[in-house]
Amino acid sequence: MEPPPALQFLLRTLHKERNIRLAALLTLLTGLPTTGAPVVLVTHQVTIHAFTNEGTASGGGRLFALNGSGEPRLFGSIKPD
């Protein structure tokens, strides 16, 4: 499966394209089911930081509780070993 452009690396992306991708990420999250099995999305630290305004350690991650909006609630973090 090809990853959605919203999850692709943002570091060298132009500001306009970056905003388009972040909007696409919010749209993607809004469309995910709020019940049922967890959904795992994998992306880069730069994208996580752009979305949350917080970094994450290499190999770590963020957990969100989806609520049907473009603003899922931060649920916790995954710390790398």
C-alpha positions as CSV (number, residue, x, y, z in Angstrom):
1,M,0.0,0.0,0.0
2,E,1.4,3.4,-1.0
3,P,1.5,5.8,2.0
4,P,-0.8,8.8,1.8
5,P,1.1,12.0,0.8
6,A,0.0,13.5,4.1
7,L,2.4,11.2,5.9
8,Q,5.4,11.7,3.7
9,F,8.5,13.5,4.8
10,L,8.0,17.3,5.3
11,L,11.5,18.6,6.1
12,R,12.4,19.9,2.6
13,T,8.8,20.7,1.6
14,L,7.8,24.2,0.6
15,H,5.7,26.1,3.1
16,K,2.6,26.0,0.9
17,E,2.9,22.3,0.2
18,R,3.6,21.6,3.9
19,N,0.3,23.3,4.8
20,I,-1.6,21.3,2.1
21,R,-0.1,18.1,3.5
22,L,-1.0,18.9,7.1
23,A,-4.6,19.8,6.0
24,A,-4.7,16.4,4.2
25,L,-3.4,14.7,7.4
26,L,-6.3,16.3,9.4
27,T,-8.7,15.2,6.7
28,L,-7.3,11.6,6.9
29,L,-7.6,11.6,10.7
30,T,-11.2,12.9,10.5
31,G,-12.2,10.1,8.2
32,L,-10.8,7.3,10.4
33,P,-13.2,5.3,12.5
34,T,-13.5,6.4,16.2
35,T,-14.4,2.9,17.4
36,G,-13.0,-0.6,16.7
37,A,-9.5,-1.7,16.3
38,P,-6.6,0.8,16.6
39,V,-5.3,2.4,13.5
40,V,-1.5,2.7,13.2
41,L,0.0,5.4,11.0
42,V,3.8,5.7,10.5
43,T,5.5,8.9,9.5
44,H,8.6,10.9,10.3
45,Q,9.4,13.0,13.4
46,V,9.2,16.2,11.3
47,T,5.6,15.4,10.4
48,I,4.7,14.5,14.0
49,H,6.2,17.8,15.2
50,A,4.4,19.8,12.5
51,F,1.1,18.2,13.6
52,T,1.6,18.3,17.4
53,N,4.1,21.2,17.9
54,E,6.1,18.7,19.9
55,G,9.0,16.5,18.9
56,T,9.3,12.8,19.5
57,A,12.4,10.7,20.1
58,S,13.8,8.7,17.2
59,G,12.0,5.4,17.3
60,G,9.2,6.9,19.5
61,G,5.8,8.1,18.6
62,R,2.5,9.6,19.7
63,L,-0.8,8.0,20.5
64,F,-4.1,9.9,19.7
65,A,-7.7,9.2,20.6
66,L,-9.7,9.8,17.5
67,N,-12.9,11.8,18.0
68,G,-14.1,12.4,14.4
69,S,-12.7,15.8,14.3
70,G,-9.5,17.3,12.8
71,E,-8.2,17.6,16.4
72,P,-7.7,14.2,17.9
73,R,-6.8,14.2,21.6
74,L,-3.2,13.4,22.5
75,F,-3.5,10.1,24.5
76,G,0.2,9.4,25.2
77,S,3.6,8.7,23.9
78,I,5.6,5.7,22.9
79,K,9.2,5.8,24.1
80,P,11.9,4.1,22.2
81,D,13.8,1.2,23.8
